[in-house]
Amino acid sequence: MFPLREIRYVRLGAANLDESAAFATRILGLQLVERAGDRAFLRSDHRAHTLCYVAGARGHVVGFEAADGVPLDAVADRLGLAKIDARWGTRDECDERQVRRLIRFDDRNGTTIEVVERGEVSGWRYFPARDAGITGFSHVGLHSGDLLRDHEFWTGVCGARVSDWIGDAALLRINPVHHSIALFPSQRVGVQHVNHQVESIDDVMRSYYFLRAQGVKIVFGPGRHPTSGAVFLYYQGPDDVVYEYSCGVKMITDEAGHHPRQFPFSPAGFCMWGSKPDVPEFRD
């Protein structure tokens, strides 16, 4: 198994790059780092970039940083043993992502995954386009056509650990944060939602009223997850990707003392306040 340290970035196809970039800055509250040709790079924390929109692309890419002391050659060997086709990133691809090296492959559901080495951080503090209270890019939800198959891939091949279950949907951690990857039942491929942590419940509620005033569709919340304990708000973004703000996520520091819990795949398993999701992947 090759341990992963954190998610570095997501790359999302954009039918309209201008609209996606405007959403990420004016609505989501990220900092536009660079607009280069058919790409827009945005920051949400210390990392050089955490979100990239690619004009005209259809697929999604999730980039992870390998854990300290884990060379990418070992990652390549592990993927080979698991009979997963992978290729090394070109110099241009590495430069664009601001990493030293990367290896690229598809997970069992067809989502493209990149594992990178020595991703760059910025010497300048993150300066948001609007004050949404964002403290950092935190996790992704992924579409899964076979939850148990994809659970086996992420735990058996990639070294993730199950924090909790909602039905057969696994919430997976790669560091002390309750989850960095969440698998949800779907016939689609790619990223289901993108999460940013905010500083407090006040930021969640301020954004709730701001988003409503801007005509953005709220699809779940405000609420609180019984799994991670996080207060959350989900809303619809461009190209059918859902975005989430949350705060107060549980940290798991006692590996030996933590045992995954089983929650029902029902509104009660997703929200302990009674909010009902308008999200296809969160419904029976």
N, C-alpha and C positions, 0 to 999 in steps of 0.2 A: 504494500500500500504506500502511496505517496501522500503525506500530509500537506494540506493547503493552509496558508496563513490567513488570507483575507480575500475578499472580492476586490479586484482592482478597478474594473470598469464594465459597463455594458455598451454594446454597439447595436443600435436599432435602425432598421430601415425607415426612411421617411418619404412618404408620397409627395409631401410639399416641405422642403427644407426650411423655407422662410417661416412657415406656420409652426413647425416643430421647434425651431430655435426661439421664436417669440414665446411659445408656450413655456419652454424651459426657463426662460429668463423672467418674463413678466408674470407668469402664473406660478410655476414651480418655485422659482426663486434661486436659480443657479447663476453662476458667473460664466459668461461667454469668454473662453480663453482665446479661441482662434476660429475663424471662418476661412477654410481653405478649399476652394473649388466646390466639390460636391459633399463636403464634410463640415460639421460644426462640432467643436469640442467644448465641453463645459465642465466646470469644477463645482464641488460641494464641500470640499475639505482640503486637507494638506496635500492630497494626491495631485499630480500634474493635470489629470483629468479623470472624471469618473463616468461621464456619459458622452457618447459620440453618436450623432445622427448622420446617417449615410443616405444621400438622396438616391431614390430609385431602387435601393436594395430591398429585398423582401425578407431575408433571414435576420436572425438575431444572434449575437455573439456575447458570451459571458466570459470575462477574463478574470482569472484567479492568480494570486501570487503564491509561488511555492514556499513552503515553510523554510525558515532559516536552516541552512545546512543540508538542504535537499537539492542536489544538482538536477538540472533538467534531463541529463543523460539517464539518471535513475528513473525519472518519470517516463521517458521513452521506453526503457526496458520493461517497466511495469505494464505499459500499454501494449507492448508487443506480446507479453505473456498472456494478457487478457484477449489477444486477437482483435485489438482495436487499431484500425488504420489511423496513422498520425503522420503529420509532416512538420518539418521545422519552418518557422517563419523566415521570410526573406529579410534582408537588411532593411529594405524600404518599409516593410510591415513593422519591424521592430522600432525603427525610427519614428514612424507615425504614432505608435502606441507609447513611445518614450520608455522602452524597456531594453535591456541588454540582449535577451534571447527569449524566444517563445516557441512553444510546441502547440499544434492545433489539431483537434479531432472532434468527432461528433459523439454525443452521449447516446444512450440506447434509444432515445426518443427522436433523435435527429437534430437536436440543438447543438450549435457549434460552441465548443469550449476551447479556451486558450489558457494555458498555464505559462506564466511569465517569470522571468528572473530579473531582479533588481529594477523594479519599476521606479521611475523618478518621482520625487516629491518637489513641491514648489517652495522656493525661498520666500515667496510672498504669501501673506495670509489670504485666505478665501474672503472675497468681497462680493456679497450677493447682490443681484439685481433688485431684489426686494427683501425686506427683513421678514423672512418666514421662520426664523429661529433655527434653521438647519444647522446641526452639528456634524453631520457626515452621512455619506452613502453607506447603507447597512446591509440590505439583503435583497434577494430576488425570489419571486415565485415563478416556478416553471410549469409549463404544461406537461402532462404525462398521460400517454395512452395506455400505460400498464404500470400502476403504482408499485406493485411488488417487484417487478423487473427493474424499475428505475431506482427503487430503494436499494436493491442489491448492487447496482452499479455504483451508486454514490457512496455506499458504506464499504462494499467489498473491494472496489477498484480504487476509489479516491480517498478512502479513509475518513469519511464523515461519520458522525455519530448521531443517533436518533435522540432528540430531546423529548418529544411527545408525538403522539399520534392523534389525528382527527379522522375517525374512520380508518381507512388505509392510507390517508394522506400523511406523509412523514414530514416533520419539521426537523431539519438537520443542522448540526453545528460543526464548524471547523476550527473554532476558537471558543473562548468562554461565553460569547454572546449566544443567547438561547437558540437562535437559528440564523444561518446565513443563506440557506436554501430551503424552500418550501415546495413540495410537490403536490400538484392538484390534478384531479381527474379531468381529462380533456382529450379531444381528438385533434387538437391543434399542436403546433410545434413552436418552441421558443419561449420567450419571457412572457409570463402572465401578469406580473406586477413588479414594480420597482419601488423599493422602500428607502426613504430618508428619515433619519432620526432628527427630532427637534428637541429643544431644550426642556420644554415643560408643557403641561396640559394647557396652559394659557396660549401657547403657540398653536396647539392643535385647534383650539376653539377660535382663535383669531382667524386662522386660515379657513375654518369652516364658514364663517360669515363672509370672509373675503371672496372665497370661491363661489358661494351662492350669489353674491353681488355681481360677479363677473360672468354669471351664466354657465359655470362649469358644473357638469353633472356629478353629484355626490352618489356613489354607488354602495357605500357601506359606512355607517358610523354617523357621528362620533360614537365610540364604544370602547370596550376593554376586552382584550383577549384573555380567556382563562388559562391559556397555555403559557404564554410568555409574560403575562401581566401587563403588557403594553397598552396604553391608551392610543387609539388609532383613528384615522380618517382616510378612506379610500375615495378616489375620484377618477373620472375618465380622462385620459389623455389622447393625443393623436394616434392614428393607426391602430386603434383598438387595444392599446396598452393601458393598464390601470396603474396609477401612482398612489403611494401611501405615505402619509406622515405618521410617525408614532413616537412615543416617549415612554421611558420607564421600563424598558425591556429587561427581563431577568438575565442575570449572569450566572453561569454554572461554573464554579471554581472547584467543587469537590466531585471529581469524576467518579470516585468509588462510591460516593454516597448518593449519586443521582440515578434514579430509575425512571425510564420513560413511562408516562401516564397515557391511558387510553381515554380519549374524549369522543363523544358521539359526533357523527357527521350530520349535524343539524345546527340551526341558529344558536342553540345553547352551547355547542362546542366551539363556536367562533366568537361569541360575544356574551359576556356575563352581565351586561346591562340591558339586554333585550333588543339591541339593534338588529334589523333583518337585512341580509345582504342582497343587493341587486347585481350579483356577480355570478355568471353561469357556473363557474368552477367551484363556487361555494355552496351550491344548492344540490339537493338530492336529485 
